Amino acid sequence: MIKVVAIRFRTAGKSYYFDPEDLDIKRGTNVIVETAQGMEYGTAAAPPYEVEDERVTKPLKKILRVATPVDDRQNEENIEKEKEALRLCREKVKEHELEMKLIDSEYAFDRSKLTFYFTADGRVDFRELVKDLASTFRIRIELRQIGVRDATRMLGGIGCCGRELCCHTYMRDFVPVSIKMAKEQNLSLNPGKISGMCGRLMCCLSYEAETYSYLNKNMPRMGEKVKLPDGREGTAQAVDVLHGKVKVMVYDGDERELLDFDASDLEFKKRGGKPKDDPEEGLTKEELENLSALEDKEPGEERPSEGKNRERKNGDRNNNNNRRRDFKDKDGKQKQRREDGGQNGGNGKGDNGNGGNNRQERHRRNNNRRNNNNNNVEKNNEQQDKS
């Protein structure tokens, strides 16, 4: 076990382990630490505690000191300078006519580096922009492309629940969210109701996904045939997963009756493991396109279909390269054989008959063969004349 303290460098985001040594650190204590990016100003997310050795990346860096009032003032000055730097960078982006949206800027604590965060639909060639910014600020400049989820985490806001966004307040890492989670919770598949401020599926859909997945295994599907306690059969019309209630439509001749039952009182085929129903079943093509746009696709990530196409293209490219390489190797071997044949031509032993003297010998044999054929034809003609 190793004693560590988790330090966070932004309001929300991942925490990093540091060695507290003998410093008196509590939750919310501001500290100065040395990172791979330089000296940074961070805040303790929790008091020091012990973790397993496997969870720590060694060597574990130490906390330099608890932040002093001078450090606090310098951090405040950096925050003010970041606002001015962001304004100037936006002007430079307009001058260079780049398709990118600046989100935030960040100074290193010792002002040795300035980082700009931006979003864009694709790759952006910002080399000239970096040169312009470096000549303006006279420090090292870094432009980092982020996804819409990270951008929303930085900007913050109020969600549809009326509370501050989870990603901006306490979430450390983003979790994968799929349309299947929304359907298992019997939510409306309207993009406007299940998407967050980032334009992706709401992170809170994953909070109860495991619970709903477990409860749905003991509930019938909508429209499924069920057997009632009295032996009659009906069709499940509505399911209340949390209360374990099912509304069953019972047909008695021409009469229909809607009854409420506990799921435990009904007989139906239990769901084993992965649900058989498709979360996209019953949706139009336009609805599928709208819902697929809500799923995560950050820069650098690719959907399975795109990954397969890219693998196929890479495979074709590799095959073409191999063919070219084989052709070059074959051509080189033929050239070498011709050279060897030329050298061995004097002895009549060139490879595959490609030597210069071998070619002459081949022509001589052909001429002799033609002469012999002509002689045979003349002899036959003479014999016919005598007869």
C-alpha positions as CSV (number, residue, x, y, z in Angstrom):
1,M,0.0,0.0,0.0
2,I,1.2,3.5,-0.9
3,K,0.0,6.7,0.7
4,V,-1.2,9.2,-1.9
5,V,-3.3,12.3,-2.3
6,A,-5.5,12.9,-5.4
7,I,-4.9,16.3,-7.0
8,R,-7.4,17.8,-9.5
9,F,-6.4,20.7,-11.8
10,R,-9.8,21.7,-12.9
11,T,-13.3,22.0,-11.4
12,A,-14.1,18.6,-12.8
13,G,-12.1,15.9,-14.4
14,K,-9.6,13.2,-13.6
15,S,-7.5,13.3,-10.4
16,Y,-3.9,12.4,-10.3
17,Y,-1.9,10.8,-7.5
18,F,1.0,12.5,-5.8
19,D,3.1,11.8,-2.8
20,P,2.0,14.0,0.1
21,E,5.1,13.3,2.3
22,D,4.6,14.9,5.7
23,L,2.5,17.9,4.5
24,D,-0.8,18.7,6.2
25,I,-3.2,18.4,3.3
26,K,-7.0,18.3,3.6
27,R,-9.8,18.3,1.0
28,G,-9.8,21.6,-0.9
29,T,-6.1,22.5,0.0
30,N,-4.4,24.2,-2.9
31,V,-0.9,22.8,-3.7
32,I,1.9,23.3,-6.2
33,V,3.1,20.2,-7.9
34,E,5.6,19.3,-10.6
35,T,4.1,17.5,-13.7
36,A,5.3,16.3,-17.1
37,Q,3.8,19.6,-18.4
38,G,5.7,21.8,-15.9
39,M,4.7,23.3,-12.6
40,E,1.0,23.3,-11.9
41,Y,-1.5,24.7,-9.4
42,G,-4.0,22.1,-8.2
43,T,-6.5,21.3,-5.5
44,A,-6.7,18.2,-3.3
45,A,-9.8,16.2,-4.1
46,A,-9.6,14.2,-0.8
47,P,-7.3,13.9,2.2
48,P,-4.3,11.5,1.9
49,Y,-5.2,7.8,1.8
50,E,-3.6,4.5,0.9
51,V,-4.0,2.6,-2.4
52,E,-2.7,-0.6,-3.9
53,D,0.7,-0.5,-5.6
54,E,-0.8,-1.5,-8.9
55,R,-2.9,1.6,-9.1
56,V,0.1,4.0,-8.9
57,T,2.3,4.9,-11.8
58,K,5.9,5.0,-10.6
59,P,7.9,7.0,-9.9
60,L,5.3,8.9,-7.8
61,K,5.9,12.6,-8.0
62,K,6.0,14.7,-4.8
63,I,4.0,17.7,-3.9
64,L,6.4,20.7,-3.9
65,R,4.5,22.8,-1.3
66,V,1.2,24.0,-0.1
67,A,0.1,27.0,-2.0
68,T,1.0,30.3,-0.4
69,P,-0.9,33.6,-0.8
70,V,1.6,34.6,-3.5
71,D,0.8,31.4,-5.4
72,D,-2.9,32.1,-5.1
73,R,-2.4,35.6,-6.5
74,Q,-0.4,34.3,-9.4
75,N,-3.0,31.7,-10.2
76,E,-5.7,34.5,-10.2
77,E,-3.5,36.5,-12.6
78,N,-3.1,33.5,-14.8
79,I,-6.9,33.1,-15.0
80,E,-7.2,36.8,-16.1
81,K,-4.5,36.4,-18.7
82,E,-6.2,33.3,-20.0
83,K,-9.3,35.4,-20.9
84,E,-7.3,37.9,-22.8
85,A,-5.3,35.1,-24.6
86,L,-8.6,33.5,-25.6
87,R,-9.9,36.8,-27.1
88,L,-6.7,37.3,-29.1
89,C,-6.7,33.7,-30.3
90,R,-10.2,34.1,-31.6
91,E,-9.2,37.1,-33.6
92,K,-6.3,35.1,-35.1
93,V,-8.6,32.2,-36.0
94,K,-10.8,34.7,-38.0
95,E,-7.8,36.1,-39.7
96,H,-6.6,32.7,-40.8
97,E,-10.2,31.6,-41.7
98,L,-10.0,28.3,-39.9
99,E,-13.1,26.1,-39.3
100,M,-12.6,25.7,-35.5
101,K,-14.3,26.8,-32.3
102,L,-12.2,27.8,-29.4
103,I,-13.4,26.6,-26.1
104,D,-10.9,27.6,-23.4
105,S,-7.3,28.5,-22.8
106,E,-4.9,27.5,-20.0
107,Y,-1.6,28.9,-18.8
108,A,0.9,26.7,-17.0
109,F,1.5,28.0,-13.5
110,D,4.9,29.3,-14.3
111,R,3.6,30.7,-17.6
112,S,6.0,28.6,-19.6
113,K,3.3,27.2,-21.9
114,L,-0.1,28.3,-23.1
115,T,-2.7,25.7,-24.3
116,F,-5.8,26.4,-26.3
117,Y,-8.7,23.9,-26.5
118,F,-10.9,23.8,-29.5
119,T,-13.5,21.7,-31.3
120,A,-13.8,21.0,-35.0
121,D,-15.7,18.7,-37.4
122,G,-12.4,17.3,-38.8
123,R,-8.7,17.9,-38.9
124,V,-7.5,21.5,-39.0
125,D,-4.2,22.7,-40.3
126,F,-3.3,25.3,-37.7
127,R,0.5,25.4,-38.2
128,E,0.4,29.0,-39.4
129,L,-1.8,29.9,-36.5
130,V,0.6,28.4,-34.0
131,K,3.5,30.4,-35.5
132,D,1.4,33.6,-35.3
133,L,0.4,32.9,-31.7
134,A,4.0,32.1,-30.7
135,S,5.3,35.4,-32.1
136,T,2.5,37.2,-30.2
137,F,2.8,35.6,-26.7
138,R,6.5,34.7,-26.9
139,I,6.0,31.4,-25.1
140,R,5.3,27.7,-26.2
141,I,1.9,27.3,-27.7
142,E,-0.1,24.1,-27.9
143,L,-3.5,23.7,-29.6
144,R,-5.5,20.6,-28.5
145,Q,-8.6,19.4,-30.2
146,I,-11.2,18.0,-27.9
147,G,-14.7,16.4,-28.3
148,V,-18.0,18.1,-27.6
149,R,-18.4,16.3,-24.3
150,D,-15.1,17.7,-23.0
151,A,-16.0,21.1,-24.3
152,T,-19.3,21.0,-22.4
153,R,-17.5,19.9,-19.3
154,M,-15.2,22.9,-19.5
155,L,-18.0,25.5,-20.2
156,G,-20.5,24.0,-17.7
157,G,-24.3,24.8,-17.6
158,I,-27.6,23.8,-16.3
159,G,-29.2,20.5,-17.4
160,C,-32.8,19.7,-18.1
161,C,-33.2,18.5,-14.5
162,G,-32.5,22.0,-13.2
163,R,-29.1,21.1,-11.7
164,E,-25.6,21.9,-12.7
165,L,-24.2,19.5,-15.3
166,C,-22.8,16.3,-13.8
167,C,-19.7,16.4,-16.0
168,H,-18.8,19.9,-14.8
169,T,-19.3,19.2,-11.1
170,Y,-18.2,15.7,-10.0
171,M,-17.8,13.2,-12.9
172,R,-14.2,12.0,-13.4
173,D,-14.6,10.0,-16.6
174,F,-17.2,9.7,-19.3
175,V,-19.0,6.4,-19.6
176,P,-20.3,4.9,-22.9
177,V,-24.0,5.6,-23.4
178,S,-26.2,3.8,-26.0
179,I,-29.7,4.1,-27.3
180,K,-30.4,0.6,-25.8
181,M,-30.1,2.1,-22.3
182,A,-32.9,4.6,-23.1
183,K,-35.2,1.9,-24.5
184,E,-34.7,-0.4,-21.6
185,Q,-35.9,2.4,-19.3
186,N,-39.0,2.9,-21.4
187,L,-37.9,6.5,-22.3
188,S,-39.1,8.3,-25.3
189,L,-36.6,8.0,-28.2
190,N,-37.1,11.7,-29.0
191,P,-33.6,13.2,-29.5
192,G,-34.6,16.4,-27.8
193,K,-35.6,14.5,-24.6
194,I,-32.6,12.1,-24.2
195,S,-29.8,14.3,-25.4
196,G,-27.8,16.7,-23.2
197,M,-26.3,20.1,-23.8
198,C,-23.4,18.5,-25.6
199,G,-25.7,17.1,-28.3
200,R,-24.9,13.5,-27.2
201,L,-27.0,11.1,-25.1
202,M,-27.3,12.2,-21.5
203,C,-24.7,10.7,-19.1
204,C,-27.5,10.0,-16.5
205,L,-29.0,7.3,-18.8
206,S,-26.2,5.1,-17.6
207,Y,-26.8,5.6,-13.9
208,E,-29.7,3.1,-13.6
209,A,-29.0,1.1,-16.8
210,E,-27.7,-1.9,-14.8
211,T,-30.7,-1.9,-12.5
212,Y,-33.2,-1.7,-15.4
213,S,-31.3,-4.4,-17.2
214,Y,-31.6,-6.7,-14.2
215,L,-35.3,-5.9,-13.6
216,N,-36.3,-6.3,-17.2
217,K,-35.1,-10.0,-17.1
218,N,-38.1,-10.7,-14.8
219,M,-40.6,-8.7,-16.8
220,P,-42.4,-9.6,-20.1
221,R,-41.8,-7.6,-23.2
222,M,-44.4,-5.4,-24.7
223,G,-46.9,-7.4,-26.8
224,E,-45.7,-10.7,-25.5
225,K,-48.2,-13.5,-24.7
226,V,-48.5,-14.3,-21.0
227,K,-50.4,-16.8,-19.0
228,L,-52.7,-15.6,-16.2
229,P,-53.0,-17.3,-12.8
230,D,-56.5,-18.7,-13.7
231,G,-55.1,-20.3,-16.9
232,R,-56.2,-17.8,-19.4
233,E,-53.9,-16.1,-21.8
234,G,-53.4,-12.4,-22.5
235,T,-51.1,-9.8,-24.1
236,A,-48.8,-7.5,-22.1
237,Q,-49.8,-4.0,-23.0
238,A,-47.8,-1.9,-20.4
239,V,-45.0,-2.7,-18.1
240,D,-44.1,-0.8,-14.8
241,V,-40.5,-2.1,-14.2
242,L,-39.9,-0.3,-10.9
243,H,-43.1,-1.6,-9.3
244,G,-43.1,-5.0,-11.0
245,K,-46.7,-4.4,-12.5
246,V,-48.0,-5.5,-15.8
247,K,-51.2,-4.4,-17.6
248,V,-52.5,-7.4,-19.5
249,M,-55.2,-7.3,-22.3
250,V,-57.5,-10.4,-22.0
251,Y,-59.7,-11.4,-24.9
252,D,-63.0,-13.2,-24.1
253,G,-64.7,-13.6,-27.5
254,D,-65.5,-10.2,-28.7
255,E,-64.9,-8.6,-25.3
256,R,-61.6,-7.2,-24.2
257,E,-60.6,-6.5,-20.6
258,L,-57.4,-4.7,-19.3
259,L,-56.2,-6.2,-16.0
260,D,-53.3,-5.4,-13.6
261,F,-51.1,-8.2,-12.4
262,D,-47.8,-8.6,-10.6
263,A,-45.1,-9.9,-12.9
264,S,-44.4,-12.7,-10.4
265,D,-48.0,-14.0,-10.9
266,L,-47.7,-14.4,-14.6
267,E,-46.1,-17.1,-16.7
268,F,-43.9,-16.0,-19.7
269,K,-40.6,-16.7,-21.2
270,K,-37.8,-15.2,-19.1
271,R,-35.2,-13.0,-20.8
272,G,-31.9,-14.8,-20.7
273,G,-28.8,-12.7,-21.0
274,K,-28.8,-10.3,-24.0
275,P,-32.3,-9.1,-25.0
276,K,-33.5,-10.3,-28.3
277,D,-35.3,-7.2,-29.3
278,D,-33.4,-4.6,-31.3
279,P,-33.3,-1.2,-29.7
280,E,-33.7,0.3,-33.2
281,E,-36.8,-1.9,-34.0
282,G,-39.9,0.0,-35.1
283,L,-38.0,3.3,-35.9
284,T,-38.0,5.1,-39.2
285,K,-34.9,5.8,-41.2
286,E,-34.9,9.5,-40.2
287,E,-35.3,8.6,-36.6
288,L,-32.4,6.2,-36.8
289,E,-30.2,8.9,-38.3
290,N,-31.1,11.4,-35.6
291,L,-30.5,8.9,-32.8
292,S,-27.2,7.6,-34.3
293,A,-26.0,11.2,-34.3
294,L,-26.4,11.3,-30.5
295,E,-24.0,8.4,-29.9
296,D,-20.4,9.2,-28.9
297,K,-17.9,9.9,-31.7
298,E,-15.0,12.0,-30.4
299,P,-12.0,13.0,-32.5
300,G,-9.8,10.0,-33.1
301,E,-12.7,7.5,-32.5
302,E,-14.4,5.6,-35.2
303,R,-17.6,3.6,-35.5
304,P,-17.2,-0.2,-36.1
305,S,-18.2,0.1,-39.8
306,E,-15.6,2.9,-40.4
307,G,-13.0,0.8,-38.6
308,K,-13.7,-2.2,-40.9
309,N,-13.6,0.0,-44.0
310,R,-10.3,1.5,-42.9
311,E,-8.9,-2.0,-42.2
312,R,-10.0,-3.1,-45.6
313,K,-8.4,-0.1,-47.2
314,N,-5.2,-0.6,-45.3
315,G,-5.2,-4.3,-46.3
316,D,-5.7,-3.4,-50.0
317,R,-2.9,-0.8,-49.7
318,N,-0.6,-3.3,-48.1
319,N,-1.4,-5.9,-50.8
320,N,-0.6,-3.3,-53.5
321,N,2.6,-2.4,-51.8
322,N,3.5,-6.1,-51.6
323,R,2.7,-6.6,-55.3
324,R,4.9,-3.6,-56.2
325,R,7.7,-5.0,-54.0
326,D,7.3,-8.5,-55.6
327,F,7.4,-6.9,-59.0
328,K,10.6,-5.0,-58.2
329,D,12.2,-8.0,-56.7
330,K,11.3,-10.1,-59.8
331,D,12.5,-7.4,-62.1
332,G,15.7,-7.2,-60.1
333,K,16.2,-10.9,-60.3
334,Q,15.6,-10.9,-64.0
335,K,18.1,-8.1,-64.4
336,Q,20.6,-10.0,-62.3
337,R,20.0,-13.2,-64.4
338,R,20.7,-11.2,-67.6
339,E,23.9,-9.9,-66.2
340,D,24.9,-13.3,-65.0
341,G,24.0,-14.8,-68.4
342,G,26.1,-12.1,-70.2
343,Q,29.1,-13.0,-68.0
344,N,28.6,-16.7,-68.5
345,G,27.8,-16.5,-72.2
346,G,31.3,-17.4,-73.2
347,N,30.9,-20.8,-71.7
348,G,27.4,-21.3,-73.0
349,K,26.0,-21.6,-69.5
350,G,24.0,-18.4,-69.0
351,D,20.9,-18.7,-66.7
352,N,17.7,-19.5,-68.8
353,G,19.6,-18.8,-72.0
354,N,19.8,-15.0,-71.5
355,G,23.5,-14.6,-72.1
356,G,24.7,-12.8,-75.3
357,N,26.6,-15.8,-76.7
358,N,23.6,-18.1,-75.8
359,R,21.4,-16.0,-78.0
360,Q,23.8,-16.4,-80.9
361,E,24.0,-20.1,-80.3
362,R,20.2,-20.3,-80.4
363,H,20.0,-18.5,-83.7
364,R,22.7,-20.8,-85.2
365,R,20.7,-23.9,-84.2
366,N,17.5,-22.5,-85.7
367,N,19.3,-21.7,-89.0
368,N,20.7,-25.2,-89.1
369,R,17.2,-26.7,-88.5
370,R,15.7,-24.6,-91.3
371,N,18.5,-25.6,-93.7
372,N,18.0,-29.3,-92.8
373,N,14.3,-28.9,-93.5
374,N,15.0,-27.3,-96.9
375,N,17.4,-30.1,-97.8
376,N,14.9,-32.7,-97.0
377,V,12.3,-31.0,-99.1
378,E,14.7,-30.9,-102.1
379,K,15.5,-34.6,-101.8
380,N,11.9,-35.5,-101.7
381,N,11.3,-33.5,-104.9
382,E,14.2,-35.2,-106.7
383,Q,12.9,-38.7,-105.8
384,Q,9.4,-37.8,-107.2
385,D,10.9,-36.5,-110.4
386,K,12.9,-39.8,-110.9
387,S,9.9,-41.9,-110.3
